[in-house]
């Protein structure tokens, strides 16, 4: 079984999103519906329901215990609100030892450098606790903030994937990046 990530930064407590967080996760998605629309798959109205949030969380918990994914939330120290979502998905063992990184931040908290604060301990957990070799992340070509964030964190651009993901109702081109575990000596 995977050890549970649980750590604090200056502005938030980062931990697994649990079933008890369904209301908070729903609030996060509702208050950021417009903000996240440009960067996520199109969402139907039934996505924004308490029942769906609980279903998503329970599936994420199952994936965590199966060693397939980790769904983290950054909860603000000031009021306990969920202000960022950080996902490590498609964890692959064997010769690849890799996963994908995805993230979002609350509209009211963007542009303050918080993801630069939140992601390093998460990556340290992935590289040092889980001993993965590679974390892959992609971003839409016009998402300059994500590109700058990933570059700052040491992700290296590896290519362009044409019509890579269906985002906001359209197939979108993405820049592909990856970061190799620094302790692997590459």
C-alpha atoms as a printed R data frame, in Angstrom:
    type eleno elety resid chain resno       x      y       z
1   ATOM     1    CA   UNK     A     1   0.000  0.000   0.000
2   ATOM     2    CA   UNK     A     2   1.166  3.530  -0.783
3   ATOM     3    CA   UNK     A     3   2.068  5.778   2.144
4   ATOM     4    CA   UNK     A     4  -0.370  8.673   2.461
5   ATOM     5    CA   UNK     A     5   0.988 12.076   1.483
6   ATOM     6    CA   UNK     A     6   0.288 14.638   4.174
7   ATOM     7    CA   UNK     A     7   2.330 17.823   4.545
8   ATOM     8    CA   UNK     A     8   2.042 21.550   5.108
9   ATOM     9    CA   UNK     A     9   3.476 24.521   3.283
10  ATOM    10    CA   UNK     A    10   3.388 28.164   4.296
11  ATOM    11    CA   UNK     A    11  -0.170 28.657   2.970
12  ATOM    12    CA   UNK     A    12  -1.851 25.235   2.919
13  ATOM    13    CA   UNK     A    13  -2.136 21.721   4.219
14  ATOM    14    CA   UNK     A    14  -1.776 19.226   1.360
15  ATOM    15    CA   UNK     A    15  -3.328 15.794   1.738
16  ATOM    16    CA   UNK     A    16  -5.446 13.185   0.011
17  ATOM    17    CA   UNK     A    17  -8.945 14.360  -0.804
18  ATOM    18    CA   UNK     A    18 -11.270 12.158   1.260
19  ATOM    19    CA   UNK     A    19 -14.975 11.316   1.161
20  ATOM    20    CA   UNK     A    20 -15.528 13.851   3.944
21  ATOM    21    CA   UNK     A    21 -14.325 16.546   1.499
22  ATOM    22    CA   UNK     A    22 -17.165 16.035  -1.009
23  ATOM    23    CA   UNK     A    23 -18.890 19.300  -0.059
24  ATOM    24    CA   UNK     A    24 -15.610 21.216  -0.215
25  ATOM    25    CA   UNK     A    25 -14.704 19.693  -3.599
26  ATOM    26    CA   UNK     A    26 -18.150 20.597  -4.948
27  ATOM    27    CA   UNK     A    27 -17.707 24.175  -3.694
28  ATOM    28    CA   UNK     A    28 -14.270 24.337  -5.385
29  ATOM    29    CA   UNK     A    29 -15.666 23.232  -8.742
30  ATOM    30    CA   UNK     A    30 -18.754 25.441  -8.490
31  ATOM    31    CA   UNK     A    31 -16.921 28.633  -7.592
32  ATOM    32    CA   UNK     A    32 -14.289 27.952 -10.304
33  ATOM    33    CA   UNK     A    33 -16.633 26.698 -13.008
34  ATOM    34    CA   UNK     A    34 -15.954 29.607 -15.380
35  ATOM    35    CA   UNK     A    35 -12.276 29.881 -14.462
36  ATOM    36    CA   UNK     A    36 -11.531 26.187 -15.107
37  ATOM    37    CA   UNK     A    37 -13.705 25.823 -18.231
38  ATOM    38    CA   UNK     A    38 -10.903 26.882 -20.583
39  ATOM    39    CA   UNK     A    39  -8.512 24.246 -19.184
40  ATOM    40    CA   UNK     A    40 -10.715 21.205 -18.516
41  ATOM    41    CA   UNK     A    41 -13.059 18.870 -20.384
42  ATOM    42    CA   UNK     A    42 -16.575 20.225 -20.904
43  ATOM    43    CA   UNK     A    43 -18.705 19.484 -17.856
44  ATOM    44    CA   UNK     A    44 -22.422 18.703 -17.852
45  ATOM    45    CA   UNK     A    45 -24.574 20.149 -15.079
46  ATOM    46    CA   UNK     A    46 -24.767 16.802 -13.254
47  ATOM    47    CA   UNK     A    47 -20.990 16.975 -12.714
48  ATOM    48    CA   UNK     A    48 -21.686 19.739 -10.182
49  ATOM    49    CA   UNK     A    49 -23.556 17.574  -7.684
50  ATOM    50    CA   UNK     A    50 -22.713 16.279  -4.220
51  ATOM    51    CA   UNK     A    51 -23.361 12.715  -5.363
52  ATOM    52    CA   UNK     A    52 -20.944 13.037  -8.275
53  ATOM    53    CA   UNK     A    53 -18.228 14.540  -6.071
54  ATOM    54    CA   UNK     A    54 -18.543 11.625  -3.665
55  ATOM    55    CA   UNK     A    55 -18.373  9.182  -6.596
56  ATOM    56    CA   UNK     A    56 -15.232 10.905  -7.929
57  ATOM    57    CA   UNK     A    57 -13.580 10.859  -4.507
58  ATOM    58    CA   UNK     A    58 -14.403  7.202  -3.859
59  ATOM    59    CA   UNK     A    59 -12.980  6.276  -7.272
60  ATOM    60    CA   UNK     A    60  -9.852  8.315  -6.467
61  ATOM    61    CA   UNK     A    61  -9.510  6.548  -3.115
62  ATOM    62    CA   UNK     A    62  -9.772  3.183  -4.882
63  ATOM    63    CA   UNK     A    63  -7.120  4.252  -7.391
64  ATOM    64    CA   UNK     A    64  -4.871  5.392  -4.545
65  ATOM    65    CA   UNK     A    65  -5.117  2.083  -2.681
66  ATOM    66    CA   UNK     A    66  -4.530  0.231  -5.969
67  ATOM    67    CA   UNK     A    67  -1.365  2.286  -6.503
68  ATOM    68    CA   UNK     A    68  -2.724  3.884  -9.699
69  ATOM    69    CA   UNK     A    69  -3.264  7.545  -8.781
70  ATOM    70    CA   UNK     A    70  -3.055 10.189  -6.051
71  ATOM    71    CA   UNK     A    71  -5.665 12.975  -5.777
72  ATOM    72    CA   UNK     A    72  -4.440 15.726  -3.462
73  ATOM    73    CA   UNK     A    73  -6.054 18.869  -2.207
74  ATOM    74    CA   UNK     A    74  -4.369 21.993  -0.884
75  ATOM    75    CA   UNK     A    75  -6.500 23.318   1.974
76  ATOM    76    CA   UNK     A    76  -5.806 26.914   3.046
77  ATOM    77    CA   UNK     A    77  -4.467 27.369   6.567
78  ATOM    78    CA   UNK     A    78  -6.610 30.487   7.004
79  ATOM    79    CA   UNK     A    79 -10.055 28.947   6.509
80  ATOM    80    CA   UNK     A    80  -9.632 25.291   5.511
81  ATOM    81    CA   UNK     A    81 -11.019 25.877   2.011
82  ATOM    82    CA   UNK     A    82  -9.805 23.773  -0.887
83  ATOM    83    CA   UNK     A    83  -7.729 26.165  -3.013
84  ATOM    84    CA   UNK     A    84  -5.883 23.784  -5.338
85  ATOM    85    CA   UNK     A    85  -6.188 20.303  -6.762
86  ATOM    86    CA   UNK     A    86  -3.098 18.239  -7.585
87  ATOM    87    CA   UNK     A    87  -3.361 14.880  -9.305
88  ATOM    88    CA   UNK     A    88  -0.758 12.247 -10.082
89  ATOM    89    CA   UNK     A    89  -2.466  9.783 -12.401
90  ATOM    90    CA   UNK     A    90  -1.636  6.727 -14.464
91  ATOM    91    CA   UNK     A    91   1.102  5.586 -12.106
92  ATOM    92    CA   UNK     A    92   3.092  2.931 -13.952
93  ATOM    93    CA   UNK     A    93   5.561  0.604 -12.279
94  ATOM    94    CA   UNK     A    94   7.937 -1.876 -13.926
95  ATOM    95    CA   UNK     A    95  10.529 -0.488 -16.314
96  ATOM    96    CA   UNK     A    96   8.780  2.882 -16.750
97  ATOM    97    CA   UNK     A    97   8.275  4.057 -13.114
98  ATOM    98    CA   UNK     A    98   6.286  7.150 -14.148
99  ATOM    99    CA   UNK     A    99   3.063  9.114 -13.780
100 ATOM   100    CA   UNK     A   100   1.221 12.154 -15.095
101 ATOM   101    CA   UNK     A   101   0.769 15.415 -13.198
102 ATOM   102    CA   UNK     A   102  -2.341 17.570 -13.431
103 ATOM   103    CA   UNK     A   103  -3.303 20.564 -11.306
104 ATOM   104    CA   UNK     A   104  -5.643 23.512 -10.940
105 ATOM   105    CA   UNK     A   105  -5.876 26.468  -8.603
106 ATOM   106    CA   UNK     A   106  -8.773 28.554  -7.360
107 ATOM   107    CA   UNK     A   107  -9.323 31.697  -9.457
108 ATOM   108    CA   UNK     A   108  -8.997 33.913  -6.372
109 ATOM   109    CA   UNK     A   109  -5.556 32.466  -5.606
110 ATOM   110    CA   UNK     A   110  -3.952 32.367  -9.056
111 ATOM   111    CA   UNK     A   111  -0.955 34.526  -9.863
112 ATOM   112    CA   UNK     A   112   0.385 34.458  -6.290
113 ATOM   113    CA   UNK     A   113   3.002 31.737  -6.779
114 ATOM   114    CA   UNK     A   114   1.096 29.193  -4.715
115 ATOM   115    CA   UNK     A   115   1.557 26.291  -7.138
116 ATOM   116    CA   UNK     A   116   5.311 26.984  -6.957
117 ATOM   117    CA   UNK     A   117   4.898 26.450  -3.217
118 ATOM   118    CA   UNK     A   118   2.547 23.454  -3.384
119 ATOM   119    CA   UNK     A   119   4.109 21.311  -6.113
120 ATOM   120    CA   UNK     A   120   7.699 20.850  -4.830
121 ATOM   121    CA   UNK     A   121   6.725 18.811  -1.732
122 ATOM   122    CA   UNK     A   122   4.312 16.796  -3.885
123 ATOM   123    CA   UNK     A   123   7.072 16.050  -6.388
124 ATOM   124    CA   UNK     A   124   9.436 15.186  -3.556
125 ATOM   125    CA   UNK     A   125   6.863 12.664  -2.313
126 ATOM   126    CA   UNK     A   126   6.563 11.165  -5.812
127 ATOM   127    CA   UNK     A   127  10.312 10.954  -6.372
128 ATOM   128    CA   UNK     A   128  11.594 10.093  -2.895
129 ATOM   129    CA   UNK     A   129   8.757  8.263  -1.158
130 ATOM   130    CA   UNK     A   130   7.282  6.466  -4.177
131 ATOM   131    CA   UNK     A   131  10.651  6.300  -5.958
132 ATOM   132    CA   UNK     A   132   9.189  7.072  -9.375
133 ATOM   133    CA   UNK     A   133  11.679  7.935 -12.111
134 ATOM   134    CA   UNK     A   134   9.622 10.311 -14.261
135 ATOM   135    CA   UNK     A   135   6.693 12.737 -13.931
136 ATOM   136    CA   UNK     A   136   5.079 13.888 -17.153
137 ATOM   137    CA   UNK     A   137   2.943 17.003 -17.534
138 ATOM   138    CA   UNK     A   138   1.367 18.708 -20.508
139 ATOM   139    CA   UNK     A   139  -0.145 22.129 -21.020
140 ATOM   140    CA   UNK     A   140  -2.108 23.849 -23.746
141 ATOM   141    CA   UNK     A   141   0.166 25.934 -25.960
142 ATOM   142    CA   UNK     A   142  -1.497 29.201 -24.914
143 ATOM   143    CA   UNK     A   143  -1.325 28.437 -21.176
144 ATOM   144    CA   UNK     A   144   1.844 30.427 -20.554
145 ATOM   145    CA   UNK     A   145   1.463 30.350 -16.756
146 ATOM   146    CA   UNK     A   146   1.578 26.550 -16.698
147 ATOM   147    CA   UNK     A   147   4.534 26.560 -19.066
148 ATOM   148    CA   UNK     A   148   6.440 28.958 -16.822
149 ATOM   149    CA   UNK     A   149   5.504 27.018 -13.683
150 ATOM   150    CA   UNK     A   150   6.642 23.692 -15.097
151 ATOM   151    CA   UNK     A   151   9.903 25.198 -16.402
152 ATOM   152    CA   UNK     A   152  10.538 26.744 -12.970
153 ATOM   153    CA   UNK     A   153  10.026 23.309 -11.382
154 ATOM   154    CA   UNK     A   154  12.574 21.716 -13.714
155 ATOM   155    CA   UNK     A   155  10.259 20.121 -16.264
156 ATOM   156    CA   UNK     A   156  11.853 19.901 -19.710
157 ATOM   157    CA   UNK     A   157   9.882 20.366 -22.907
158 ATOM   158    CA   UNK     A   158   9.871 17.154 -24.927
159 ATOM   159    CA   UNK     A   159   7.522 17.902 -27.785
160 ATOM   160    CA   UNK     A   160   4.202 19.016 -29.169
161 ATOM   161    CA   UNK     A   161   1.186 16.718 -29.244
162 ATOM   162    CA   UNK     A   162  -1.342 17.773 -31.873
163 ATOM   163    CA   UNK     A   163  -5.002 17.502 -30.809
164 ATOM   164    CA   UNK     A   164  -3.857 15.806 -27.606
165 ATOM   165    CA   UNK     A   165  -6.809 16.346 -25.253
166 ATOM   166    CA   UNK     A   166 -10.461 17.290 -25.692
167 ATOM   167    CA   UNK     A   167 -10.659 20.460 -23.589
168 ATOM   168    CA   UNK     A   168 -13.530 22.934 -23.412
169 ATOM   169    CA   UNK     A   169 -15.281 21.242 -26.349
170 ATOM   170    CA   UNK     A   170 -12.301 21.139 -28.735
171 ATOM   171    CA   UNK     A   171  -9.261 19.006 -29.418
172 ATOM   172    CA   UNK     A   172  -6.334 21.050 -28.149
173 ATOM   173    CA   UNK     A   173  -2.622 20.911 -28.965
174 ATOM   174    CA   UNK     A   174  -0.385 20.483 -25.907
175 ATOM   175    CA   UNK     A   175   3.257 20.962 -25.051
176 ATOM   176    CA   UNK     A   176   4.648 17.763 -23.506
177 ATOM   177    CA   UNK     A   177   7.095 18.060 -20.619
178 ATOM   178    CA   UNK     A   178   8.728 15.742 -18.108
179 ATOM   179    CA   UNK     A   179  10.873 15.869 -15.019
180 ATOM   180    CA   UNK     A   180  13.256 13.058 -14.142
181 ATOM   181    CA   UNK     A   181  13.881 12.080 -10.533
182 ATOM   182    CA   UNK     A   182  16.958 14.157  -9.600
183 ATOM   183    CA   UNK     A   183  18.356 11.341  -7.457
184 ATOM   184    CA   UNK     A   184  18.439  9.003 -10.472
185 ATOM   185    CA   UNK     A   185  21.567 10.797 -11.695
186 ATOM   186    CA   UNK     A   186  20.314 11.640 -15.151
